[in-house]
Amino acid sequence: MPLDLPLLNSSFNAKDKYRSRVGTSYALLPFKFIKLDHKRYIVTNFVGEYVVLSRTSLHALIQHKLEINSDLYDQLKVKHFIIDGDSTVALDLLACKYRTRHSLLKNLTSLFIFVVSLRCEHSCPYCQVSRQSQDRQAFDMQLTHAEKAIDFVFSSPSPDLKIEFQGGESLLNFELIRWIVERVSHRNDIESRNVSFVIATNLAILNDDILEFCAEYEIDISTSLDGPRELHNANRPRPNKNSYELTIEGIKRVRDRLGNDAVSALMTTTPASLSQPKAIVDEYLQQDFSSIFLRSISPYGFAVKTGVASGYSSEEWIIFYRSALDYIIQINLEGTPFREEYASMLLRKILTPFPTGYVDLQSPAGLGLSCLTFNYDGSIYASDESRMLAEMDDYTFRLGTLDNDTFADVISSEKLIGLLSETMTESMPMCADCGIQPYCGSDPVFHYATQSEIVGHKPTSGFCSKNMEIIKHLIHLLEDHEDSSLVLRSWIS
Amino acid sequence: MSELKKTITPLYGMLTKTSDAEPVIVRLTQNRDPSSTDNLAYLVQKDEKNIPLGFDTYVVPDHCTETLPSLNNDKRVTYELPQSLSYLHEGDVIRINPRGGEISVIYRHHSPSNSLFLTEQCNSRCVMCSQPPKIQPDSELAEACLEAIPLIDPETEELGLTGGEPTLLDEKFFEILDACKRHLPNTAIHVLSNGRLFNYLSYAQKLAEIDHPDCVIGIPIYSDLAWEHDFCVQATGAYDQTIRGILNLARCGIRIELRVVIHSYSATRLLYLAEFITRNLPFVEHVALMGLEPIGFGKTNLDALWIDPVDYQADLEIAVSRLVEAGMNASIYNHQLCILPTHLWPFARQSISDWKNVYLPECEKCAFQDRCGGFFHSSMRKYSKSIKPIETVLPEHEIIL
């Protein structure tokens, strides 16, 4: 330090008086680490703060050989990886951050999926629910079940209640949607919850009556758009081979009537998608979407029967994902704000103290806690995927029926609690020691479907390799690419 | 453009003569026939004829006493204002101490920046404190505030409670806040506190029990490193107390603002401090990143504290981005537009209290003077080398205000 540095008036204490209490040693707070590349490690603590360290620094940290008050030392201290004689407030802050991280748990279920019909006029080979083509009676939800389901929804203590109508093609049973929305809204005059509605639909049978109704009740629309015309129509066959045209036309009509943000789209990656990440992203840009959710296919329903689910490996999907993400970042750098949703959710977990509500990134798993699904036949499932499995005659994740069970029965059932107790990544084999555990989650239905076991074997799990690669890639971009990092940071708010 | 303000508005002055009477706190009025004259002083205009009778106290402009024979013959008390306080106006609240011959301005009706000064005592001794603490007992300050609050216009939008450390007053502090709630139910209250006493949960709970409808506690934080913060406030253990205080306030549902004064010691970790706030204190409703006010200890220690604001702009930019990305509200106080990068302009506020807010002569040439926060009067002793009027018209896309 230069000697000619101006000093405080002599009545003030110099810095050293306060710095000296740091002492000469430090204690470690809990953390985990994982290799980022051949010379660096990602080190995380249980509230989701991270640092990237060289192997040498990691060794020094663990062996209590860090230089006291060095820049690295201070960084590790303020992120609560180490503690010394300076302050004891780290423990209060860690407790606060841990509570924040799990703050969604106390609200219990906020997303309720109503499968109002399993009928569909599409015949997609990747269908994950095994749609049916006829028989209204057998494959539509009955009014008595819908009524009970509404009681069920309002039994949740959550201040936010989201009701999502799924299918099949949900609009084939629009009468029931109308009845449910009106009844829920009426009841909410007294309940005063923050209720929102979403209709998941392929838009093929959208009409003005439906749009008017959606406008009146501020219902959002979620649809499927897999990419450019050829890819979309190949993925989503229907008579006349015009799914793409109907979707685009539907999106336009929804926006004209309900506003630009009232419609969102989901894409599913098929083997044919893998070679065209840019074209898929371009299609979303062209359709004026502000984001895309790049999703790999789920191993359920027709996707398994037709072999689509095994059409590519998770490694192939990761290559696809990374090139799409690179392209999206490039687009942002060229001045067009556009997000990838899965990365956005992971980045919120990496860069903020807050949790994400996304079902597949929870610990304990989102089963029942984040989401409950009412199937068309009155049975209650732990998630949307759980009922997809049921269409393959596997009822592992069926939690009860609307005829016999209440919300309290289901949420406190031994079945659900038993399932959940095996989904805490904090204690799951291999997850417990994994450096990215604070950012990841449990997907017991996936592991059950692919490995016949809800905990699963992580070294061969597609879920694990997918999240591991994406999270490492995001941290690599945050650390090593200033431009990309700016773009990624803009996605968290 | 109106004429640029280059001098301070004095809040203190001397009466032209002393007299043997009790100190009073009064609201000035020119209403000749109020329903009650309690705590009112009639503000006499220059050359005013037919001055109304019936007031206990009259305040007259300087050199006018002799022109007002009707008042002199009366038992009523008349005080002559010094020229420096001739700006006083209907609705202003002042304290007159006849024996000491002092007159102090407590509240100015036309000002957007009024603060009540609760105490001069403090449990910290910040190296840049603009209002250095004193040890002597000063409970009369709090009593004066309690007396003044009912005289303040209830239409007042915002009122500051400051010190010293207001929370040291204990019960009296809560009494003052409660008086604000009762007499000024529509006035936003902004308390400046170091937050240390709120490390006792019971203290935060007491504040919550007042249940003020619109109250924010502004708390300074200087570093993410405990010892460095404690150095800045010259008090061992202050950081831990302040952080626990903030957590307790949040737990009690009290709104919090963090205030970071940027000087040579806090500038180096500004960006880390911003990250620390987003990770640990994301619930605070506002973060103010503030330029140094070179008065009080800020003047005493100016050489040691000084860093030219242009030299920390890069860190300030990142600090603001971190806060904004995290969805937090950030503002930049006490910085002139000509030293801020244009994309920080939307965060710059005209934050300096009107009575001590001034501009340089060259600011008259600046196209953005009317949107710029200007300087503290005390900054005239030292300001950035990069102050320069923005004479040219900036490209439209660069200006977002």
Chai-1 contact restraints between the chains, C-beta under 6 A:
chainA,res_idxA,chainB,res_idxB,connection_type,confidence,min_distance_angstrom,max_distance_angstrom,comment,restraint_id
A,P6,B,D303,contact,1.0,0.0,6.0,A-B,restraint_1
A,P6,B,A304,contact,1.0,0.0,6.0,A-B,restraint_2
A,L7,B,A304,contact,1.0,0.0,6.0,A-B,restraint_3
A,L8,B,V127,contact,1.0,0.0,6.0,A-B,restraint_4
A,L8,B,N301,contact,1.0,0.0,6.0,A-B,restraint_5
A,L8,B,A304,contact,1.0,0.0,6.0,A-B,restraint_6
A,N9,B,T300,contact,1.0,0.0,6.0,A-B,restraint_7
A,N9,B,N301,contact,1.0,0.0,6.0,A-B,restraint_8
A,F12,B,V127,contact,1.0,0.0,6.0,A-B,restraint_9
A,N13,B,Q234,contact,1.0,0.0,6.0,A-B,restraint_10
A,K15,B,F231,contact,1.0,0.0,6.0,A-B,restraint_11
A,Y18,B,W227,contact,1.0,0.0,6.0,A-B,restraint_12
A,Y18,B,D230,contact,1.0,0.0,6.0,A-B,restraint_13
A,Y18,B,F231,contact,1.0,0.0,6.0,A-B,restraint_14
A,R19,B,W227,contact,1.0,0.0,6.0,A-B,restraint_15
A,V78,B,D224,contact,1.0,0.0,6.0,A-B,restraint_16
A,V78,B,F276,contact,1.0,0.0,6.0,A-B,restraint_17
A,D86,B,A226,contact,1.0,0.0,6.0,A-B,restraint_18
A,D86,B,W227,contact,1.0,0.0,6.0,A-B,restraint_19
A,S87,B,A226,contact,1.0,0.0,6.0,A-B,restraint_20
A,S87,B,D240,contact,1.0,0.0,6.0,A-B,restraint_21
A,V89,B,D240,contact,1.0,0.0,6.0,A-B,restraint_22
A,V89,B,I243,contact,1.0,0.0,6.0,A-B,restraint_23
A,D92,B,R244,contact,1.0,0.0,6.0,A-B,restraint_24
A,L93,B,N280,contact,1.0,0.0,6.0,A-B,restraint_25
A,P353,B,R279,contact,1.0,0.0,6.0,A-B,restraint_26
A,R489,B,E325,contact,1.0,0.0,6.0,A-B,restraint_27
A,I492,B,E325,contact,1.0,0.0,6.0,A-B,restraint_28
A,S493,B,E325,contact,1.0,0.0,6.0,A-B,restraint_29
A,S493,B,G327,contact,1.0,0.0,6.0,A-B,restraint_30
